[in-house]
Amino acid sequence: MAPCGIKPKTVPDLVDILADVADACPSLPFLYYHCTMLTGPLFRCLDILKAADLAIPNFKGCKFTDRDTGDLTSCLFYFPDMDIMPAYDDQFLSNAVLGAQAYISGSFSLIGPLYKNCLRQVQTGNMSEARQLMGRLTD
């Protein structure tokens, strides 16, 4: 996650901070936590992913806690093999349609089978059933 106090002024500054953290655990996959509600909308996640992918050998993706679906779409398009995991429950269905395959959230952990079924319905093109399930998930 980007620092909340003294904020980096450029994407390379942020990636330098992330690289220092990732260096402490080089044998483990490193995920960036893109949480603009805590850190502010400093930079687009896509710009951070592009720079981090080049600079951090163990970089594997991000938890995307932001409501900017345009940025998320770009991340999923440019990095289809990277773990880009949206976090907002109410955007689950639209994120699945955009191509998100993995998610991080407390409710995903608690009622995972319903989310998994909804994702499976999207993947098989059964949008009517996916919408029904999403209605149950957000009710």
Secondary structure as UniProt FT lines:
FT   HELIX           11..23
FT   TURN            26..27
FT   STRAND          30..35
FT   HELIX           36..39
FT   HELIX           45..55
FT   TURN            57..58
FT   STRAND          59..65
FT   HELIX           69..78
FT   TURN            80..81
FT   STRAND          83..86
FT   HELIX           89..91
FT   HELIX           92..98
FT   HELIX           106..110
FT   HELIX           112..123
FT   TURN            124..125
FT   HELIX           127..138
//
